Amino acid sequence: MGSALSPAGARTGPIPLDLEEAILRLKAERDALILAHYYQESEVQDLADFVGDSLELARRGKESPKPVIAFCGVHFMAETAKILSPEKTVVVPDLEAGCSLADGCPAPLFAEWLKRYPGHTVVSYINCSAGVKALSDVIVTSSSAEVILRQIPDPVVFAPDRNLAAWLEKRLQRTFVVWPGTCVVHETFSERRILELLAAHPGARLIAHPECDEVVLRHASFVGSTSALLKHVVTSDHPAFVVATEEGILHQMKRAAPGKELIAAPPEDGCSCNTCPHMKRNTLEKLYLALRDLSPALEVPDALRLRAKRSIDRMLEMTAGLSLTPVGGRS
């Protein structure tokens, strides 16, 4: 038995033994949509209506007629859903599920830093707060950044991920002004241990997310967003892959490509850093409580929401032709 956080912070009420059944019942009663990022625990992914990356889930939240969105991801993702759908109730299982990239680029400091670069187009990775989105000209995701940047002339400020920026600079043969942030998960993969793993599995290919450091990316046979990595595993003829991104994606990979050997890329010795501690804060119990109490609910002040929405709308407009279909879920 457990208890829930009420709006006042007190914990009240019992937790049912069959959480999955209770969540599905509440989802129907609330007429809710459950969205889950690829990095969520497998049992959360299996209960979601849609599983996807940031861009896919942003689109699904906006397009859904459901009045309630239960967003199983980190704070900035649910915040994005609320920015796009202010009339909907957007709840998160754990309000403390943050992001090292978003936390490492506070809007007031970012605003001061931008004063050094007048005339630059501000391109921000979606892993940022509403405040940073409001200071940006366009938002990008790892699946859309290259497409969008090909439509934007220099000079460009890119924030907040320096590794993604470096990969895009190499792809596009350009140079950006870059905010020096990193993801705690992707920054910790060990080049030495990955090479040892590839030597032990000579038939395996390394695939990696572009948030990884260049010392890892240079060994990868394929670099792409979480959705692109999933698609590559399914469509490639290779039988085995070492996967350098948060280990939660392996659940969908195993479902979509059951015949493939999938190996999580190792971080530094003695560390479980390939698991995002923020993503894993969301549990079935907390999802149940969020749907039961419609809390914690995201609220974004309207003036801030409207400024942030402009940069997100521009992203959606500039990626309208991309075919990015969420996988998994119960729909």
C-alpha positions as CSV (number, residue, x, y, z in Angstrom):
1,M,0.0,0.0,0.0
2,G,1.2,3.6,-0.7
3,S,-0.1,7.1,-0.7
4,A,-0.5,10.1,-3.0
5,L,0.7,13.6,-3.0
6,S,-2.3,16.0,-2.7
7,P,-2.0,19.5,-4.1
8,A,-1.0,20.6,-0.6
9,G,1.7,18.0,-0.5
10,A,0.1,15.5,1.9
11,R,-0.1,11.8,1.1
12,T,-3.6,10.3,1.2
13,G,-5.4,7.2,0.1
14,P,-4.6,3.6,-0.6
15,I,-2.8,2.2,-3.7
16,P,-4.6,-0.7,-5.4
17,L,-2.8,-4.0,-5.8
18,D,-3.4,-4.3,-9.5
19,L,-2.0,-1.0,-10.7
20,E,-2.2,-1.7,-14.4
21,E,-6.0,-2.4,-14.2
22,A,-6.5,0.6,-12.0
23,I,-4.6,2.9,-14.4
24,L,-6.5,1.7,-17.4
25,R,-9.8,2.2,-15.5
26,L,-8.8,5.8,-14.5
27,K,-7.6,6.5,-18.0
28,A,-11.1,5.7,-19.3
29,E,-12.8,7.6,-16.5
30,R,-10.6,10.7,-17.1
31,D,-10.7,10.3,-20.9
32,A,-7.0,10.6,-20.7
33,L,-4.1,10.1,-23.1
34,I,-1.0,8.4,-21.7
35,L,2.2,9.4,-23.5
36,A,5.6,7.8,-22.6
37,H,9.1,8.5,-23.7
38,Y,11.3,5.7,-24.9
39,Y,13.4,6.0,-21.7
40,Q,10.6,5.2,-19.3
41,E,10.5,1.9,-17.4
42,S,9.2,-0.9,-19.6
43,E,5.9,-1.4,-17.6
44,V,5.1,2.3,-18.1
45,Q,5.8,2.1,-21.8
46,D,3.5,-0.9,-22.1
47,L,0.6,1.0,-20.6
48,A,1.0,4.1,-22.8
49,D,-1.2,5.0,-25.8
50,F,1.9,6.2,-27.6
51,V,5.6,5.7,-27.0
52,G,8.0,8.0,-28.8
53,D,10.7,10.7,-28.7
54,S,10.2,14.3,-27.9
55,L,9.0,15.5,-31.4
56,E,6.6,12.5,-31.8
57,L,5.0,13.0,-28.4
58,A,4.7,16.8,-28.8
59,R,2.7,16.1,-32.0
60,R,0.5,13.5,-30.4
61,G,-0.3,15.6,-27.4
62,K,-1.3,18.5,-29.7
63,E,-3.4,16.4,-32.0
64,S,-5.2,14.4,-29.4
65,P,-8.8,15.4,-28.6
66,K,-8.5,14.0,-25.1
67,P,-8.9,16.6,-22.3
68,V,-6.3,15.0,-20.0
69,I,-2.7,14.1,-20.9
70,A,-0.6,12.0,-18.5
71,F,2.9,12.6,-19.7
72,C,5.4,10.0,-18.6
73,G,8.7,11.7,-19.3
74,V,10.7,14.5,-17.9
75,H,9.5,18.0,-16.9
76,F,10.3,19.9,-20.1
77,M,8.4,17.4,-22.2
78,A,5.2,17.7,-20.2
79,E,5.7,21.5,-20.1
80,T,5.9,21.4,-24.0
81,A,2.6,19.6,-24.1
82,K,1.0,22.2,-21.9
83,I,2.4,25.0,-24.0
84,L,0.8,23.5,-27.1
85,S,-2.5,22.5,-25.4
86,P,-3.2,25.1,-22.7
87,E,-6.9,24.0,-22.5
88,K,-5.9,20.5,-21.5
89,T,-5.0,19.2,-18.1
90,V,-1.4,17.9,-18.3
91,V,-0.2,15.8,-15.4
92,V,3.1,14.1,-14.7
93,P,3.8,11.2,-12.4
94,D,6.7,13.0,-10.7
95,L,7.2,16.7,-10.9
96,E,10.8,16.3,-9.9
97,A,11.7,14.4,-13.0
98,G,14.0,16.9,-14.5
99,C,16.8,17.0,-17.1
100,S,20.5,17.9,-16.8
101,L,20.4,19.8,-20.0
102,A,17.4,21.9,-19.0
103,D,18.7,22.5,-15.5
104,G,22.1,23.5,-16.8
105,C,20.7,26.3,-19.0
106,P,18.7,28.6,-16.7
107,A,16.7,31.2,-18.6
108,P,18.1,34.3,-16.8
109,L,21.7,33.3,-17.5
110,F,20.8,32.3,-21.0
111,A,19.2,35.7,-21.6
112,E,22.3,37.5,-20.4
113,W,24.6,35.3,-22.5
114,L,22.5,35.9,-25.7
115,K,23.3,39.7,-25.4
116,R,26.8,38.9,-26.7
117,Y,25.4,37.6,-30.0
118,P,23.0,40.1,-31.5
119,G,21.7,39.2,-35.0
120,H,22.1,35.4,-34.4
121,T,19.2,33.0,-34.9
122,V,18.7,31.2,-31.6
123,V,18.2,27.5,-32.1
124,S,17.5,25.5,-28.9
125,Y,17.3,21.8,-28.4
126,I,13.9,20.8,-27.0
127,N,15.6,19.7,-23.8
128,C,15.2,23.1,-22.2
129,S,12.8,25.0,-20.1
130,A,9.8,27.1,-21.2
131,G,11.9,30.2,-20.3
132,V,14.6,29.2,-22.7
133,K,12.1,28.3,-25.4
134,A,10.6,31.8,-25.0
135,L,14.1,33.2,-25.8
136,S,14.6,31.0,-28.8
137,D,13.6,31.5,-32.5
138,V,13.1,27.8,-33.2
139,I,13.2,24.6,-31.2
140,V,14.7,21.4,-32.6
141,T,14.9,17.8,-31.5
142,S,17.6,15.3,-32.4
143,S,15.4,13.9,-35.1
144,S,14.7,17.3,-36.7
145,A,17.7,19.4,-36.0
146,E,19.6,18.8,-39.2
147,V,16.4,19.4,-41.3
148,I,15.7,22.6,-39.6
149,L,19.3,24.0,-39.6
150,R,19.5,23.4,-43.3
151,Q,16.7,26.0,-43.6
152,I,18.4,28.6,-41.4
153,P,21.4,30.8,-42.5
154,D,24.3,31.7,-40.3
155,P,25.0,33.1,-37.7
156,V,23.4,30.6,-35.3
157,V,23.4,30.2,-31.5
158,F,22.8,26.6,-30.6
159,A,21.8,25.6,-27.0
160,P,22.0,23.8,-24.7
161,D,23.8,20.5,-25.8
162,R,27.4,20.9,-27.0
163,N,27.7,17.3,-28.2
164,L,24.6,17.5,-30.4
165,A,25.9,20.9,-31.7
166,A,29.3,19.4,-32.5
167,W,27.7,16.5,-34.4
168,L,25.5,19.0,-36.4
169,E,28.5,21.2,-37.2
170,K,30.3,18.2,-38.6
171,R,27.3,17.1,-40.6
172,L,26.6,20.6,-42.0
173,Q,30.2,21.8,-42.2
174,R,29.2,24.9,-40.3
175,T,30.2,26.6,-37.0
176,F,27.7,27.7,-34.3
177,V,28.0,29.7,-31.1
178,V,27.3,26.9,-28.6
179,W,26.0,26.9,-25.0
180,P,28.3,24.3,-23.2
181,G,25.7,21.9,-21.8
182,T,25.7,18.1,-21.8
183,C,23.4,15.2,-20.9
184,V,24.5,13.3,-17.8
185,V,23.6,10.0,-19.5
186,H,25.2,10.4,-22.9
187,E,28.3,12.2,-21.6
188,T,29.3,9.1,-19.5
189,F,29.7,6.4,-22.1
190,S,33.2,5.0,-22.0
191,E,35.1,4.8,-25.3
192,R,37.4,2.2,-23.9
193,R,34.7,-0.1,-22.6
194,I,32.7,0.2,-25.8
195,L,35.7,-0.8,-27.8
196,E,36.2,-3.8,-25.5
197,L,32.6,-4.8,-26.0
198,L,32.9,-4.5,-29.8
199,A,36.0,-6.6,-29.7
200,A,34.1,-9.3,-27.7
201,H,31.2,-9.1,-30.1
202,P,32.8,-8.8,-33.6
203,G,29.5,-9.1,-35.4
204,A,27.9,-6.1,-33.5
205,R,27.7,-2.6,-34.8
206,L,27.8,0.5,-32.5
207,I,24.8,2.8,-32.9
208,A,24.6,6.0,-30.9
209,H,22.6,9.1,-30.1
210,P,24.2,12.4,-31.2
211,E,24.2,13.6,-27.6
212,C,27.1,11.3,-27.1
213,D,30.7,12.7,-27.0
214,E,32.6,12.7,-30.3
215,V,35.0,10.1,-29.0
216,V,32.1,7.6,-29.0
217,L,30.4,8.8,-32.1
218,R,33.5,8.3,-34.3
219,H,33.2,4.5,-33.7
220,A,29.4,4.4,-34.5
221,S,28.2,2.9,-37.8
222,F,24.9,4.8,-37.3
223,V,24.1,8.0,-35.4
224,G,20.5,9.2,-34.9
225,S,17.7,10.1,-32.6
226,T,16.0,7.5,-30.5
227,S,13.4,7.0,-33.2
228,A,16.0,6.7,-35.8
229,L,18.0,4.2,-33.8
230,L,14.9,2.1,-33.3
231,K,14.1,2.2,-37.0
232,H,17.7,1.3,-37.9
233,V,17.7,-1.8,-35.7
234,V,14.5,-3.0,-37.3
235,T,15.6,-2.4,-40.9
236,S,19.3,-3.2,-40.8
237,D,20.6,-6.6,-42.0
238,H,23.1,-6.7,-39.1
239,P,22.2,-9.2,-36.4
240,A,23.7,-7.4,-33.3
241,F,24.0,-3.8,-32.0
242,V,25.7,-2.0,-29.2
243,V,23.3,0.8,-28.3
244,A,24.8,4.0,-26.9
245,T,21.8,5.9,-25.5
246,E,19.6,5.6,-22.4
247,E,18.9,1.9,-21.9
248,G,15.1,2.3,-21.8
249,I,15.0,2.2,-25.6
250,L,16.0,-1.4,-25.6
251,H,12.5,-2.4,-24.5
252,Q,11.0,-1.2,-27.8
253,M,13.9,-2.5,-29.8
254,K,13.4,-6.0,-28.5
255,R,9.7,-5.8,-29.2
256,A,10.2,-4.5,-32.8
257,A,13.3,-6.7,-33.6
258,P,13.1,-9.8,-31.5
259,G,15.7,-11.6,-33.5
260,K,18.4,-9.1,-33.0
261,E,21.1,-9.1,-30.3
262,L,20.9,-5.8,-28.4
263,I,23.7,-4.8,-26.0
264,A,23.5,-1.6,-23.8
265,A,26.7,0.5,-24.2
266,P,28.7,0.5,-21.0
267,P,29.4,3.7,-19.1
268,E,32.4,4.1,-16.8
269,D,33.3,1.2,-14.5
270,G,31.0,0.8,-11.5
271,C,28.4,3.2,-12.8
272,S,24.8,2.7,-14.0
273,C,24.9,6.1,-15.7
274,N,23.3,4.7,-18.9
275,T,20.0,4.9,-17.0
276,C,18.5,8.3,-16.6
277,P,17.7,8.9,-13.0
278,H,15.1,11.5,-13.9
279,M,13.2,9.3,-16.3
280,K,13.1,6.5,-13.9
281,R,11.4,8.6,-11.2
282,N,8.1,7.9,-13.0
283,T,6.6,4.7,-11.8
284,L,3.2,2.9,-12.2
285,E,2.2,3.9,-8.7
286,K,2.9,7.6,-9.5
287,L,1.1,7.3,-12.8
288,Y,-1.9,5.9,-11.0
289,L,-1.8,8.8,-8.5
290,A,-1.4,11.4,-11.2
291,L,-4.5,10.1,-13.0
292,R,-6.5,9.7,-9.7
293,D,-5.8,13.1,-8.4
294,L,-5.1,15.0,-11.6
295,S,-1.9,16.1,-9.9
296,P,0.9,17.2,-10.2
297,A,-0.5,19.3,-13.0
298,L,1.7,21.5,-15.2
299,E,0.8,25.2,-15.3
300,V,2.6,27.7,-17.6
301,P,1.8,31.4,-17.2
302,D,0.1,32.6,-20.4
303,A,2.6,35.3,-21.3
304,L,5.5,32.9,-21.1
305,R,3.5,30.2,-22.9
306,L,2.7,32.4,-25.9
307,R,6.4,33.4,-26.2
308,A,7.6,29.8,-25.9
309,K,4.9,28.5,-28.3
310,R,6.2,30.6,-31.2
311,S,9.5,28.7,-31.3
312,I,7.8,25.3,-30.9
313,D,5.2,26.2,-33.7
314,R,8.1,27.1,-35.9
315,M,9.7,23.7,-35.3
316,L,6.4,21.9,-36.1
317,E,6.0,24.0,-39.3
318,M,9.5,23.3,-40.5
319,T,9.2,19.6,-39.9
320,A,5.7,19.1,-41.2
321,G,7.0,16.8,-44.0
322,L,8.9,14.4,-41.6
323,S,7.4,11.0,-41.2
324,L,7.8,10.1,-37.5
325,T,5.3,7.6,-36.3
326,P,5.2,6.7,-32.6
327,V,5.5,3.0,-31.8
328,G,4.2,0.7,-29.1
329,G,1.4,1.5,-26.7
330,R,-2.1,0.2,-26.7
331,S,-3.7,2.2,-29.5
